[in-house]
Amino acid sequence: MLERACFDYIMVEDKLSVSEAYGGSSEIYLKQALGMVPKHDPAPLAALMSAATTRLGIVITMSTLGYPPFLLARLSSTLDHISRGRFGWNIVTSAENAAAQNFGFDELPPRELRYDMAHEYMDLVYKLWDSWDRDAIVMDREKGIYADYKKVRPIDFRGKFFKCRGPLNTAPSPQGRPVFVQAGGSPKGRDFAAKHAESIITLADGLEGMKWYRNDIRERAKAHGRNPDDIKVLFLVIPTLAETHEEALAKKERLVSSQAFIEQTLGLISAITDIDFSKFELDSPLPHLTTQGEQGSLDKFQQWGSGKTLRQLIYESSEFESSIELLGTPDSVADRMGEIIEETGGDGFLITTHNQATSRRQVLEVTEGLVPALQRRGLVRTVYEHPTLRETLREF
Ligand SMILES: Cc1cc2nc3c(=O)[nH]c(=O)nc-3n(C[C@H](O)[C@H](O)[C@H](O)COP(=O)(O)O)c2cc1C
């Protein structure tokens, strides 16, 4: 469905632990299949999705904390071959103690250190992907030569955190390396994204937040000697679509007034911030909270200084995973999306759904309702022009 609608890419999120953030227990997550439980390894899924599509970009999340660099470079190269140049990697550093403990750490390294490690990780994997010259493969049957061994070299990488001999033992993939996607929110995270990412996915706070974020990234990219136009910033949004504006409002109201929504919101925000929200009173304001996890999401949720109670915040949080409200008919939402991009100078949107409640119906509302409305306005493509994800992204 996404490929028929000519999406740039699908992004598969991932976590590496079963959360116990809410109430110090895994109960809510397992009972309601919430907070990214269950989560199967996205790499085989990427292979299957590649086989079922021909043009859609396929981006999966892999953590620099979880995957040894050599394994990640090899897996990415393999998936780029299988997808014939449509593979992308959402680079995350993991923000949960439990995830760190699944990989032999006693506790989660602090965010700054995780990004220092991730920078070194990137230096290493770039070298692995470059350990074969593009023309190393000769394939000369007459002379009996597969590859020119002088064009494939060890990297002998010795860093502060990682060591690796190299070379990579996979042949160079169609894109050479995956398309890098990232979602840095903190200053270190934004700097990492500006240095490496080719597409950034972010939860911004309204129009001003969107403008601010995109400008910040573009300035940082220039400082790294990059062309900022090579970085496509996509804003996370949750559109509520219906046949009339009133129906869309009623649909949202039904969702946010249910008891399940309160529980799920608390469970989810606990999981992504590693803060136990069960300890706060529903009818009192929250203390000021900070996290090693998704600070941007937390700030948007807690509306610090507003004096609102937790119950009010939950009620309003149907928007906390959306950079800006998008609600109405496919045509009115398409108009609004056009205006937003015009005003922010932005590149596009990453569309998601509430509390992981993604259903075929919701996908259909977007691919058969919203996208045709955007296409009629000439705002998105109607055919893919290029075979690889990197080229598809550079097209606009
Ligand atoms: C749209 C979006 C998707 C994300 N997906 C994941 C994910 O799948 N797994 C994960 O561990 N972190 C994910 N993150 C967290 C980011 O990688 C990042 O840590 C977060 O935005 C906070 O930024 P910071 O690391 O600079 O503090 C996501 C963030 C956003 C905004």
The ligand as an ORCA input file, in Angstrom:
! r2SCAN-3c Opt
* xyz 0 1
  C      10.259      9.574     15.159
  C      11.240      8.959     16.117
  C      11.492      7.597     16.044
  C      12.393      6.993     16.929
  N      12.605      5.650     16.866
  C      13.382      5.042     17.791
  C      13.497      3.623     17.807
  O      12.915      2.900     17.007
  N      14.300      3.058     18.766
  C      14.959      3.810     19.686
  O      15.652      3.230     20.522
  N      14.880      5.165     19.689
  C      14.080      5.790     18.775
  N      13.956      7.161     18.790
  C      14.758      7.951     19.739
  C      15.859      8.740     19.035
  O      16.820      7.877     18.486
  C      16.553      9.740     19.978
  O      17.245      9.070     20.975
  C      15.537     10.674     20.612
  O      14.856     11.377     19.611
  C      16.163     11.649     21.607
  O      17.211     12.355     21.056
  P      18.633     12.318     21.785
  O      19.158     10.927     21.612
  O      19.447     13.331     21.058
  O      18.377     12.669     23.202
  C      13.047      7.781     17.908
  C      12.775      9.152     17.978
  C      11.878      9.750     17.114
  C      11.606     11.226     17.228
*
